[in-house]
Amino acid sequence: MTEQVESVIKVLFVCTGNICRSPTADGVFRKIVEEAGLSGRISVDSCGLSAYHVGELPDPRSREMAQSRGYDLSDIRSRKIKPSDYEQFDYVLAMDDGHLRDMRRQASSTHQTKIELFLDYHPQRTGQSVPDPYYGGANGFEHVFDMIEETSNSLLAHIRNQHAL
């Protein structure tokens, strides 16, 4: 009798510099996955299309908003997307349509179906972008967190359904 090995579903969130939107999605989704008891089945990471902030913590405003909502982003460090990410991850989720276009240009044809717009998993926001809160005030960060929390729950429901979890 052979033992069936359960594969890990790998989710990658991508924004511009990996300091606001994608680390927020990383932290929120990771906690939702943990609370669902699926940490051993779903792995979560984030990165940016640029190398401007490599090695840095998420933006202080993102960390503060995360902490106020019970999320911890302190172990996340900015990194730039690598060509191997397109191969290794099952879901490569762009925070906005510009990221989506850039990633589709970078990835080989065999990995195009993995690249999607994150908000396409939100029941009412299909085709929309998560706005970049970097240049805005605190309200922008709060709005982004609301969108990411709502979408993360829908994303997890989709993954559970698609992978029978």
Phi, psi and chi 1 to 4 in degrees:
 res  aa     phi    psi   chi1   chi2   chi3   chi4
   1 MET       -  125.1 -174.8  168.2  140.1      -
   2 THR   -94.4  141.8   58.5      -      -      -
   3 GLU   -87.6  130.5 -174.1  177.1  -41.7      -
   4 GLN   -79.4  125.7 -175.9  177.7  -14.1      -
   5 VAL   -90.0  125.9  177.3      -      -      -
   6 GLU   -81.9  127.7  -64.5  177.4  -26.9      -
   7 SER   -81.5  152.9   62.6      -      -      -
   8 VAL   -92.8  130.7  174.0      -      -      -
   9 ILE   -86.6  127.0  -64.6  112.0      -      -
  10 LYS  -109.9  125.1  -63.3  177.9 -179.6  176.7
  11 VAL  -117.0  129.2  179.9      -      -      -
  12 LEU  -123.3  126.9 -178.9   65.6      -      -
  13 PHE  -102.4  135.1  -61.7  101.3      -      -
  14 VAL  -130.2  130.7 -175.2      -      -      -
  15 CYS  -133.8 -158.0   70.9      -      -      -
  16 THR   -73.5  -62.9  -55.1      -      -      -
  17 GLY  -111.8   -1.1      -      -      -      -
  18 ASN    62.3   41.2 -167.6 -146.3      -      -
  19 ILE  -126.7  -12.5   60.3  165.9      -      -
  20 CYS  -123.4  -77.8  -67.0      -      -      -
  21 ARG   -70.4  -52.3  -66.7  171.0  -74.3  177.2
  22 SER   -68.6  -38.6   59.8      -      -      -
  23 PRO   -68.3  -29.6   18.0  -26.2      -      -
  24 THR   -63.9  -48.0  -63.8      -      -      -
  25 ALA   -62.1  -39.5      -      -      -      -
  26 ASP   -57.5  -53.0 -178.2  -19.8      -      -
  27 GLY   -65.9  -42.8      -      -      -      -
  28 VAL   -65.8  -49.7  167.9      -      -      -
  29 PHE   -65.6  -39.3 -165.9   65.0      -      -
  30 ARG   -58.7  -43.5 -168.5  171.2  -11.6  128.2
  31 LYS   -67.3  -40.5 -177.0  173.4 -177.4 -174.6
  32 ILE   -63.1  -40.5  -70.3  169.8      -      -
  33 VAL   -63.6  -44.9  165.7      -      -      -
  34 GLU   -59.9  -47.1  -74.7  171.7   15.0      -
  35 GLU   -63.2  -26.9  -71.0  173.2  -12.2      -
  36 ALA   -83.8   -2.4      -      -      -      -
  37 GLY    73.0   26.9      -      -      -      -
  38 LEU  -114.5   16.8  -66.4  169.5      -      -
  39 SER   -58.7  -30.7  -65.6      -      -      -
  40 GLY   -78.2  -12.4      -      -      -      -
  41 ARG  -110.3  -21.5  -63.1  -66.2  -42.8  -82.7
  42 ILE  -129.1  124.0  -59.1  171.8      -      -
  43 SER  -107.0  149.6   73.2      -      -      -
  44 VAL  -130.9  139.3 -176.7      -      -      -
  45 ASP  -150.9  171.1 -162.7    2.0      -      -
  46 SER  -146.7  160.1   61.7      -      -      -
  47 CYS  -160.9  176.2   64.4      -      -      -
  48 GLY  -124.3  159.8      -      -      -      -
  49 LEU   -77.1  -23.5  -70.3  173.1      -      -
  50 SER  -108.0  164.4   75.8      -      -      -
  51 ALA  -105.1   16.6      -      -      -      -
  52 TYR   -56.6  -35.5  -62.4  134.1      -      -
  53 HIS  -120.2   19.7  -58.8  -77.3      -      -
  54 VAL   -50.5  130.0  168.2      -      -      -
  55 GLY    88.3  -10.5      -      -      -      -
  56 GLU   -83.9  154.7  -67.3  179.4   19.4      -
  57 LEU   -69.6  161.5  -75.2  164.0      -      -
  58 PRO   -58.6  158.0  -26.3   35.4      -      -
  59 ASP   -48.3  137.5 -175.0  -77.2      -      -
  60 PRO   -54.4  -34.4  -21.9   29.0      -      -
  61 ARG   -68.2  -35.4  -63.3  165.2  -66.7  179.3
  62 SER   -67.0  -43.7  -70.7      -      -      -
  63 ARG   -64.3  -41.0  -66.9 -166.0  -38.6  -99.2
  64 GLU   -65.3  -44.9 -176.1  178.3  -46.8      -
  65 MET   -64.4  -41.3 -176.7   64.3   64.4      -
  66 ALA   -60.6  -48.5      -      -      -      -
  67 GLN   -60.7  -39.5 -171.8  172.7   25.5      -
  68 SER   -66.0  -19.7   75.3      -      -      -
  69 ARG  -107.5    6.9  -66.7 -173.0  179.0 -155.2
  70 GLY    88.3   20.0      -      -      -      -
  71 TYR  -111.1  151.5  -58.3  102.9      -      -
  72 ASP  -120.5  117.0 -178.6   11.2      -      -
  73 LEU  -106.2    8.9  -52.2 -177.6      -      -
  74 SER   -67.5  -18.5   65.5      -      -      -
  75 ASP   -96.9    3.9   63.6  -20.3      -      -
  76 ILE   -93.9  131.9  -62.0  171.4      -      -
  77 ARG  -125.3  140.1  -62.6  -66.5  179.6  -83.4
  78 SER   -62.3  139.5  176.0      -      -      -
  79 ARG  -144.1  156.6   73.4  173.2 -176.7   86.8
  80 LYS   -91.1  143.6 -173.9  178.5 -172.9  -59.5
  81 ILE   -59.6  144.7 -163.0  164.7      -      -
  82 LYS  -115.9  152.3  -57.2  175.8  -70.1 -154.6
  83 PRO   -54.8  -34.7  -27.6   35.5      -      -
  84 SER   -68.1  -20.7   60.5      -      -      -
  85 ASP   -59.7  -37.3  -71.9  -28.9      -      -
  86 TYR   -64.4  -29.8  -64.4  109.9      -      -
  87 GLU   -83.1  -42.1 -176.7  178.0  -26.9      -
  88 GLN   -77.0  -29.5  -65.9  173.4   -6.1      -
  89 PHE   -95.5  146.3  -74.7   86.7      -      -
  90 ASP   -86.3  -31.9  -58.0  -63.5      -      -
  91 TYR  -127.4  119.9  -65.6   83.9      -      -
  92 VAL  -117.8  102.1 -177.6      -      -      -
  93 LEU  -107.6  117.1  -57.0  174.5      -      -
  94 ALA   -83.3  139.2      -      -      -      -
  95 MET   -79.0  -24.9  -68.8  -67.6  130.2      -
  96 ASP  -145.1  170.5   69.7   31.7      -      -
  97 ASP   -67.0  -27.0   54.6   -2.2      -      -
  98 GLY   -66.2  -42.3      -      -      -      -
  99 HIS   -63.3  -41.6  -56.6  136.7      -      -
 100 LEU   -58.4  -48.0 -176.2   69.6      -      -
 101 ARG   -61.3  -45.5  -81.0 -168.8  -54.5  -84.3
 102 ASP   -62.7  -43.3  -70.6  -12.8      -      -
 103 MET   -67.9  -37.3  -68.1 -172.7  -46.9      -
 104 ARG   -65.9  -31.2  -72.9 -162.8  169.6  141.7
 105 ARG   -70.9  -35.2  -80.9 -165.3  -65.6  -94.7
 106 GLN   -77.7  -36.1  -69.1  176.4    0.3      -
 107 ALA   -82.7  150.9      -      -      -      -
 108 SER   -70.9  163.5   70.6      -      -      -
 109 SER   -61.4  -27.8   59.6      -      -      -
 110 THR   -70.6  -15.4   54.5      -      -      -
 111 HIS  -113.3    6.6  -58.1  -59.1      -      -
 112 GLN   -60.3  -36.5  -67.9  -66.7  -45.0      -
 113 THR   -70.1  -17.5   58.1      -      -      -
 114 LYS   -78.4  -21.0  -60.7  175.8  179.3 -175.0
 115 ILE   -89.4  116.7  -56.8  167.3      -      -
 116 GLU  -139.4  163.4  -59.1  174.5  -81.4      -
 117 LEU   -83.1  125.0 -162.5   56.9      -      -
 118 PHE   -51.4  -46.7  173.7   61.9      -      -
 119 LEU   -70.6   -6.5  -73.9 -176.7      -      -
 120 ASP   -65.1  -14.9  -78.4   -7.9      -      -
 121 TYR   -89.8   -4.5  -73.4   96.8      -      -
 122 HIS   -87.0  134.0 -171.7  -73.8      -      -
 123 PRO   -59.8  -29.8   -3.3    3.8      -      -
 124 GLN  -116.7    5.9  -72.5   91.9   35.9      -
 125 ARG  -121.4   21.6  -64.4 -172.1 -174.9  -87.0
 126 THR   -53.8  133.9  -59.5      -      -      -
 127 GLY    82.9   -1.9      -      -      -      -
 128 GLN   -95.5  162.3  -64.7 -179.3   28.7      -
 129 SER  -106.5  148.8  -65.5      -      -      -
 130 VAL   -78.2  120.0  176.0      -      -      -
 131 PRO   -66.8  146.3   21.6  -27.8      -      -
 132 ASP   -79.3  115.9 -170.7  -11.5      -      -
 133 PRO   -84.2   -2.0   34.5  -37.0      -      -
 134 TYR   -52.8  -45.5 -173.6   77.5      -      -
 135 TYR   -93.6    1.3  -64.0  105.1      -      -
 136 GLY   -99.6 -170.9      -      -      -      -
 137 GLY   -92.3 -168.2      -      -      -      -
 138 ALA   -61.6  -33.1      -      -      -      -
 139 ASN   -60.0  -35.0  -72.6   -1.8      -      -
 140 GLY   -62.6  -40.7      -      -      -      -
 141 PHE   -67.4  -40.0  -76.2   87.0      -      -
 142 GLU   -63.5  -44.5 -173.6  170.6   -4.4      -
 143 HIS   -61.6  -43.9  179.6   62.2      -      -
 144 VAL   -62.4  -43.2  163.3      -      -      -
 145 PHE   -60.9  -43.2 -100.7   88.5      -      -
 146 ASP   -57.6  -48.0  -69.0  -17.0      -      -
 147 MET   -62.3  -43.5  -65.5  170.9   87.4      -
 148 ILE   -68.4  -42.0  -71.5  172.8      -      -
 149 GLU   -61.0  -48.1  -75.4  177.3  -34.7      -
 150 GLU   -60.8  -46.0  -66.6  165.1    3.4      -
 151 THR   -69.7  -36.0  -52.2      -      -      -
 152 SER   -62.4  -39.4  -68.7      -      -      -
 153 ASN   -63.6  -41.5  -74.7  -51.1      -      -
 154 SER   -67.7  -39.2  -63.6      -      -      -
 155 LEU   -61.4  -45.1  173.9   60.6      -      -
 156 LEU   -62.7  -41.5 -178.9   57.4      -      -
 157 ALA   -60.0  -41.9      -      -      -      -
 158 HIS   -62.6  -47.8  170.1   82.6      -      -
 159 ILE   -63.0  -42.4  -69.7  172.4      -      -
 160 ARG   -59.9  -42.3  -70.2 -178.1   93.4  149.0
 161 ASN   -68.5  -47.1 -174.7   45.5      -      -
 162 GLN   -65.5  -32.8  -74.0  -64.4  116.1      -
 163 HIS  -112.3   11.6  -58.8  -85.1      -      -
 164 ALA    52.1   52.2      -      -      -      -
 165 LEU   -98.2      -  -61.0  178.7      -      -
